[in-house]
Amino acid sequence: MKCDLDSRLVVGVSTRTLFDLTFENNIFEQQGLEAYCQYQIEHEEEILKPGPGFTLVKALLAINDLPGEKERVEVVIMSHNNADTSVRFFRSIAYYGLHITRAVFSGGSPLTPYLSAFKTDLFLSANEEDVQQAVDSGIAAGIICVDGQCRYDADSSIGQIRIAFDGDAVLFSDESEEIYKREGLEAFEENERKKAASPLGEGPFARFLKTIAALQKEFSGNEVPIRTALVTSRCAPAHERVVRTLRAWNVRIDESFFLGGISKRDILAAFGAHIFFDDQEIHTGKAAEVVTAARVPIRRKAG
């Protein structure tokens, strides 16, 4: 059956994002790929437990049940495993009633070409190299935190998906952040004050945010299935450039938090984020105690 992915929000997820593979991953790290694959084959009848991205994936797929003539979301499994291991994964997918029918099992080959081929808007994985390559290729991607204290329940339901983003180096380019790191807070704020009317450059998640914004416009009022938030360490006067940048992009952020160095953890819990994207491990690590979090790897300029 023909499927047009251009009109859908396409989310690629690794098996470790969707399911809890802590035990199996330890086998892989300690005994190697062959032992890992053999274990999966021997335990094909055992249903996997939900992983850090399970609830988000379940909620995204539920958007397809909302009124409309087309499916709006496509979730694709993206894995380095071979097809032998797929039986257990798809048995678990069927058990939980997730409508996921498409997958890539690359047998160890790089995943990035297939992310592009599937027109992926967002990629979530626990593999830093895969995520870095995806970001380098212009695809919004995050390293999902698999060691956080947040727990995942297969029976939990989401009335409205809540996605939170950091600003600099995630939604926006890291140009201003680099000034802060080189010259300090005073120079950063002076730069943002002078350039308040100049939109910031696009970061790795700008296109993804615009895709969500377009999807939001298909709904009205309380029917909008996704709510977004900007959770940034910026504060006044550096906030104005952010506001004007989003205006220039014609993008609506539903809630904005200019924290000025205050911890993001409690704000994210209060917002009820189902996933939070940040480029700094210090923020994603703390956030993962209360919400699902993913780090966006950024290649910093030398010097």
Secondary structure as a PSIPRED ss2 file (coil, helix, strand):
# PSIPRED VFORMAT (PSIPRED V4.0)

   1 M C   1.000  0.000  0.000
   2 K C   1.000  0.000  0.000
   3 C C   1.000  0.000  0.000
   4 D C   1.000  0.000  0.000
   5 L H   0.000  1.000  0.000
   6 D H   0.000  1.000  0.000
   7 S H   0.000  1.000  0.000
   8 R C   1.000  0.000  0.000
   9 L E   0.000  0.000  1.000
  10 V E   0.000  0.000  1.000
  11 V E   0.000  0.000  1.000
  12 G E   0.000  0.000  1.000
  13 V E   0.000  0.000  1.000
  14 S C   1.000  0.000  0.000
  15 T H   0.000  1.000  0.000
  16 R H   0.000  1.000  0.000
  17 T H   0.000  1.000  0.000
  18 L H   0.000  1.000  0.000
  19 F E   0.000  0.000  1.000
  20 D C   1.000  0.000  0.000
  21 L C   1.000  0.000  0.000
  22 T H   0.000  1.000  0.000
  23 F H   0.000  1.000  0.000
  24 E H   0.000  1.000  0.000
  25 N H   0.000  1.000  0.000
  26 N H   0.000  1.000  0.000
  27 I H   0.000  1.000  0.000
  28 F H   0.000  1.000  0.000
  29 E H   0.000  1.000  0.000
  30 Q H   0.000  1.000  0.000
  31 Q H   0.000  1.000  0.000
  32 G C   1.000  0.000  0.000
  33 L H   0.000  1.000  0.000
  34 E H   0.000  1.000  0.000
  35 A H   0.000  1.000  0.000
  36 Y H   0.000  1.000  0.000
  37 C H   0.000  1.000  0.000
  38 Q H   0.000  1.000  0.000
  39 Y H   0.000  1.000  0.000
  40 Q H   0.000  1.000  0.000
  41 I H   0.000  1.000  0.000
  42 E H   0.000  1.000  0.000
  43 H C   1.000  0.000  0.000
  44 E C   1.000  0.000  0.000
  45 E C   1.000  0.000  0.000
  46 E C   1.000  0.000  0.000
  47 I C   1.000  0.000  0.000
  48 L C   1.000  0.000  0.000
  49 K C   1.000  0.000  0.000
  50 P E   0.000  0.000  1.000
  51 G C   1.000  0.000  0.000
  52 P C   1.000  0.000  0.000
  53 G C   1.000  0.000  0.000
  54 F H   0.000  1.000  0.000
  55 T H   0.000  1.000  0.000
  56 L H   0.000  1.000  0.000
  57 V H   0.000  1.000  0.000
  58 K H   0.000  1.000  0.000
  59 A H   0.000  1.000  0.000
  60 L H   0.000  1.000  0.000
  61 L H   0.000  1.000  0.000
  62 A H   0.000  1.000  0.000
  63 I H   0.000  1.000  0.000
  64 N H   0.000  1.000  0.000
  65 D H   0.000  1.000  0.000
  66 L C   1.000  0.000  0.000
  67 P C   1.000  0.000  0.000
  68 G C   1.000  0.000  0.000
  69 E C   1.000  0.000  0.000
  70 K C   1.000  0.000  0.000
  71 E C   1.000  0.000  0.000
  72 R C   1.000  0.000  0.000
  73 V E   0.000  0.000  1.000
  74 E E   0.000  0.000  1.000
  75 V E   0.000  0.000  1.000
  76 V E   0.000  0.000  1.000
  77 I E   0.000  0.000  1.000
  78 M E   0.000  0.000  1.000
  79 S E   0.000  0.000  1.000
  80 H C   1.000  0.000  0.000
  81 N C   1.000  0.000  0.000
  82 N C   1.000  0.000  0.000
  83 A H   0.000  1.000  0.000
  84 D H   0.000  1.000  0.000
  85 T H   0.000  1.000  0.000
  86 S H   0.000  1.000  0.000
  87 V H   0.000  1.000  0.000
  88 R H   0.000  1.000  0.000
  89 F H   0.000  1.000  0.000
  90 F H   0.000  1.000  0.000
  91 R H   0.000  1.000  0.000
  92 S H   0.000  1.000  0.000
  93 I H   0.000  1.000  0.000
  94 A H   0.000  1.000  0.000
  95 Y H   0.000  1.000  0.000
  96 Y C   1.000  0.000  0.000
  97 G C   1.000  0.000  0.000
  98 L C   1.000  0.000  0.000
  99 H C   1.000  0.000  0.000
 100 I C   1.000  0.000  0.000
 101 T C   1.000  0.000  0.000
 102 R E   0.000  0.000  1.000
 103 A E   0.000  0.000  1.000
 104 V E   0.000  0.000  1.000
 105 F E   0.000  0.000  1.000
 106 S C   1.000  0.000  0.000
 107 G C   1.000  0.000  0.000
 108 G C   1.000  0.000  0.000
 109 S C   1.000  0.000  0.000
 110 P C   1.000  0.000  0.000
 111 L C   1.000  0.000  0.000
 112 T H   0.000  1.000  0.000
 113 P H   0.000  1.000  0.000
 114 Y H   0.000  1.000  0.000
 115 L H   0.000  1.000  0.000
 116 S H   0.000  1.000  0.000
 117 A H   0.000  1.000  0.000
 118 F C   1.000  0.000  0.000
 119 K C   1.000  0.000  0.000
 120 T C   1.000  0.000  0.000
 121 D C   1.000  0.000  0.000
 122 L E   0.000  0.000  1.000
 123 F E   0.000  0.000  1.000
 124 L E   0.000  0.000  1.000
 125 S E   0.000  0.000  1.000
 126 A C   1.000  0.000  0.000
 127 N C   1.000  0.000  0.000
 128 E H   0.000  1.000  0.000
 129 E H   0.000  1.000  0.000
 130 D H   0.000  1.000  0.000
 131 V H   0.000  1.000  0.000
 132 Q H   0.000  1.000  0.000
 133 Q H   0.000  1.000  0.000
 134 A H   0.000  1.000  0.000
 135 V H   0.000  1.000  0.000
 136 D H   0.000  1.000  0.000
 137 S C   1.000  0.000  0.000
 138 G C   1.000  0.000  0.000
 139 I C   1.000  0.000  0.000
 140 A E   0.000  0.000  1.000
 141 A E   0.000  0.000  1.000
 142 G E   0.000  0.000  1.000
 143 I E   0.000  0.000  1.000
 144 I E   0.000  0.000  1.000
 145 C C   1.000  0.000  0.000
 146 V C   1.000  0.000  0.000
 147 D C   1.000  0.000  0.000
 148 G C   1.000  0.000  0.000
 149 Q C   1.000  0.000  0.000
 150 C C   1.000  0.000  0.000
 151 R C   1.000  0.000  0.000
 152 Y C   1.000  0.000  0.000
 153 D C   1.000  0.000  0.000
 154 A C   1.000  0.000  0.000
 155 D C   1.000  0.000  0.000
 156 S C   1.000  0.000  0.000
 157 S C   1.000  0.000  0.000
 158 I C   1.000  0.000  0.000
 159 G C   1.000  0.000  0.000
 160 Q C   1.000  0.000  0.000
 161 I E   0.000  0.000  1.000
 162 R E   0.000  0.000  1.000
 163 I E   0.000  0.000  1.000
 164 A E   0.000  0.000  1.000
 165 F E   0.000  0.000  1.000
 166 D C   1.000  0.000  0.000
 167 G C   1.000  0.000  0.000
 168 D E   0.000  0.000  1.000
 169 A C   1.000  0.000  0.000
 170 V C   1.000  0.000  0.000
 171 L C   1.000  0.000  0.000
 172 F E   0.000  0.000  1.000
 173 S C   1.000  0.000  0.000
 174 D C   1.000  0.000  0.000
 175 E H   0.000  1.000  0.000
 176 S H   0.000  1.000  0.000
 177 E H   0.000  1.000  0.000
 178 E H   0.000  1.000  0.000
 179 I H   0.000  1.000  0.000
 180 Y H   0.000  1.000  0.000
 181 K H   0.000  1.000  0.000
 182 R H   0.000  1.000  0.000
 183 E H   0.000  1.000  0.000
 184 G C   1.000  0.000  0.000
 185 L H   0.000  1.000  0.000
 186 E H   0.000  1.000  0.000
 187 A H   0.000  1.000  0.000
 188 F H   0.000  1.000  0.000
 189 E H   0.000  1.000  0.000
 190 E H   0.000  1.000  0.000
 191 N H   0.000  1.000  0.000
 192 E H   0.000  1.000  0.000
 193 R H   0.000  1.000  0.000
 194 K H   0.000  1.000  0.000
 195 K C   1.000  0.000  0.000
 196 A C   1.000  0.000  0.000
 197 A C   1.000  0.000  0.000
 198 S C   1.000  0.000  0.000
 199 P C   1.000  0.000  0.000
 200 L C   1.000  0.000  0.000
 201 G C   1.000  0.000  0.000
 202 E E   0.000  0.000  1.000
 203 G C   1.000  0.000  0.000
 204 P C   1.000  0.000  0.000
 205 F C   1.000  0.000  0.000
 206 A H   0.000  1.000  0.000
 207 R H   0.000  1.000  0.000
 208 F H   0.000  1.000  0.000
 209 L H   0.000  1.000  0.000
 210 K H   0.000  1.000  0.000
 211 T H   0.000  1.000  0.000
 212 I H   0.000  1.000  0.000
 213 A H   0.000  1.000  0.000
 214 A H   0.000  1.000  0.000
 215 L H   0.000  1.000  0.000
 216 Q H   0.000  1.000  0.000
 217 K C   1.000  0.000  0.000
 218 E C   1.000  0.000  0.000
 219 F C   1.000  0.000  0.000
 220 S C   1.000  0.000  0.000
 221 G H   0.000  1.000  0.000
 222 N H   0.000  1.000  0.000
 223 E H   0.000  1.000  0.000
 224 V C   1.000  0.000  0.000
 225 P C   1.000  0.000  0.000
 226 I E   0.000  0.000  1.000
 227 R E   0.000  0.000  1.000
 228 T E   0.000  0.000  1.000
 229 A E   0.000  0.000  1.000
 230 L E   0.000  0.000  1.000
 231 V E   0.000  0.000  1.000
 232 T E   0.000  0.000  1.000
 233 S C   1.000  0.000  0.000
 234 R C   1.000  0.000  0.000
 235 C C   1.000  0.000  0.000
 236 A C   1.000  0.000  0.000
 237 P C   1.000  0.000  0.000
 238 A C   1.000  0.000  0.000
 239 H H   0.000  1.000  0.000
 240 E H   0.000  1.000  0.000
 241 R H   0.000  1.000  0.000
 242 V H   0.000  1.000  0.000
 243 V H   0.000  1.000  0.000
 244 R H   0.000  1.000  0.000
 245 T H   0.000  1.000  0.000
 246 L H   0.000  1.000  0.000
 247 R H   0.000  1.000  0.000
 248 A H   0.000  1.000  0.000
 249 W H   0.000  1.000  0.000
 250 N C   1.000  0.000  0.000
 251 V C   1.000  0.000  0.000
 252 R C   1.000  0.000  0.000
 253 I C   1.000  0.000  0.000
 254 D C   1.000  0.000  0.000
 255 E E   0.000  0.000  1.000
 256 S E   0.000  0.000  1.000
 257 F E   0.000  0.000  1.000
 258 F E   0.000  0.000  1.000
 259 L C   1.000  0.000  0.000
 260 G C   1.000  0.000  0.000
 261 G C   1.000  0.000  0.000
 262 I C   1.000  0.000  0.000
 263 S C   1.000  0.000  0.000
 264 K C   1.000  0.000  0.000
 265 R H   0.000  1.000  0.000
 266 D H   0.000  1.000  0.000
 267 I H   0.000  1.000  0.000
 268 L H   0.000  1.000  0.000
 269 A H   0.000  1.000  0.000
 270 A H   0.000  1.000  0.000
 271 F H   0.000  1.000  0.000
 272 G C   1.000  0.000  0.000
 273 A C   1.000  0.000  0.000
 274 H C   1.000  0.000  0.000
 275 I E   0.000  0.000  1.000
 276 F E   0.000  0.000  1.000
 277 F E   0.000  0.000  1.000
 278 D E   0.000  0.000  1.000
 279 D C   1.000  0.000  0.000
 280 Q C   1.000  0.000  0.000
 281 E H   0.000  1.000  0.000
 282 I H   0.000  1.000  0.000
 283 H H   0.000  1.000  0.000
 284 T H   0.000  1.000  0.000
 285 G H   0.000  1.000  0.000
 286 K H   0.000  1.000  0.000
 287 A H   0.000  1.000  0.000
 288 A C   1.000  0.000  0.000
 289 E C   1.000  0.000  0.000
 290 V C   1.000  0.000  0.000
 291 V C   1.000  0.000  0.000
 292 T C   1.000  0.000  0.000
 293 A E   0.000  0.000  1.000
 294 A E   0.000  0.000  1.000
 295 R E   0.000  0.000  1.000
 296 V C   1.000  0.000  0.000
 297 P C   1.000  0.000  0.000
 298 I C   1.000  0.000  0.000
 299 R C   1.000  0.000  0.000
 300 R C   1.000  0.000  0.000
 301 K C   1.000  0.000  0.000
 302 A C   1.000  0.000  0.000
 303 G C   1.000  0.000  0.000
